[in-house]
Structures are given as structure tokens and as C-alpha cells.
Amino acid sequence: MELKYYGKPWLQAFKGGFFILLGVLSMLQIYGSLYPIAVFFSFFIGLTGFLLIAAPFILKTKINRVWNFILGLMNVFFAILILTKLQDERIEIFWILVIWMIFNALTELIEAVILFTRQNAFFALFAIHALLSMLLGVGFYKLTESIDPERIFNMGLIAVVFGIVNELSAYLLKTIKKPE
């Protein structure tokens, strides 16, 4: 098992920045910020989906093109779903976020398996990302039970840690140059 080139370090950097920002906003607990945060989350998920769909064509990569396209479509679907639920009760938004975090964790596990089968040691990063996605999903799930400042702060803290791990992962993934 060795460290090999990974074609999407930008995605981890993008996720990292988003989760750090989400965590800081959650920890600040600005009154009435649930809907702006939901719109922001929807924008992030939608933009991630768009990037996953467009990047293989823009970067002219053929590896995992179908996988990226499916992931992109699913992310766009979740973004639209969140936007359509903004007028509903906030509990429904949290449930959508819980389901998206489970979806995100599953995709990270699949990425880990793909890297493991290619004997790329970076699979460990994606296994860690899957665990942190599940932890963040648990944080959103706890918010479906009751919304109190301590739970929101804890969820924000988890998001900041997850964001930092994603940023560090992006840096590590970027260090291995593409083979010529």
C-alpha cells in the first residue's frame, strides 16, 4: 500500500472550507439563522453537485466520470429538496441534512473502498471522513429531538473539526503529483 495520486483534492478543500464556516456560524448561534444556514448548506450541496458533474469534463479526466456524475446529481437533488422545504417546519430540514450526511458518509466509504482496491493508502483519509460525516449526522439527528444552544454548539464544533480534517486531507492529497 502506497500513497498514490488522487484526482479531486479540490473537493476536500471545498468541503473543508464550507464545514469550517458552517461550524463557526453554528457556534455563534445567531438568532434566526437557521433558514440562512439551510440556504447556505443547500448552496454548498448544489455547488458541490455542479462541480462533480462539470469537473470531469472541464479537467478532461475519464477516471470515475460516471461515479462523479451520479454523486453530482444526488447532491443537486438534495440541494433542491432543502430549498423546497424552507417553508416547512425546521425539523424537516434537519431530517434532510441527516439523510444527506448519511449519503455523504456512504460516498466517502465507497471512495475509501475504491482507493483501497487500487492499493492507495489515502483510503484511510476517506474512512476518517466517513466517520466524521456520521458524527455530524448524529449532531443533526440530535437537533431533531430538541434544539438547545449546547447541541447547536456541539454540532458546530464537530463541523469545524470536520472542516479542518478536510483541509488537511486536501493538502495531503495535493502533495502527490499526477503521474505523467
C-alpha positions, 0 to 999 in steps of 0.5 A, a space after each residue: 500500500 502506497 500513497 498514490 495520486 488522487 484526482 479531486 483534492 479540490 473537493 476536500 478543500 471545498 468541503 473543508 472550507 464550507 464545514 469550517 464556516 458552517 461550524 463557526 456560524 453554528 457556534 455563534 448561534 445567531 438568532 434566526 439563522 437557521 433558514 440562512 444556514 439551510 440556504 447556505 448548506 443547500 448552496 454548498 450541496 448544489 455547488 458541490 453537485 455542479 462541480 462533480 458533474 462539470 469537473 470531469 469534463 472541464 479537467 478532461 479526466 475519464 477516471 470515475 466520470 460516471 461515479 462523479 456524475 451520479 454523486 453530482 446529481 444526488 447532491 443537486 437533488 438534495 440541494 433542491 429538496 432543502 430549498 423546497 422545504 424552507 417553508 416547512 417546519 425546521 425539523 424537516 430540514 434537519 431530517 434532510 441534512 441527516 439523510 444527506 450526511 448519511 449519503 455523504 458518509 456512504 460516498 466517502 466509504 465507497 471512495 475509501 473502498 475504491 482507493 483501497 482496491 487500487 492499493 492507495 493508502 489515502 483510503 484511510 483519509 476517506 474512512 476518517 471522513 466517513 466517520 466524521 460525516 456520521 458524527 455530524 449526522 448524529 449532531 443533526 439527528 440530535 437537533 431533531 429531538 430538541 434544539 438547545 444552544 449546547 447541541 447547536 454548539 456541539 454540532 458546530 464544533 464537530 463541523 469545524 473539526 470536520 472542516 479542518 480534517 478536510 483541509 488537511 486531507 486536501 493538502 495531503 492529497 495535493 502533495 502527490 503529483 499526477 503521474 505523467 
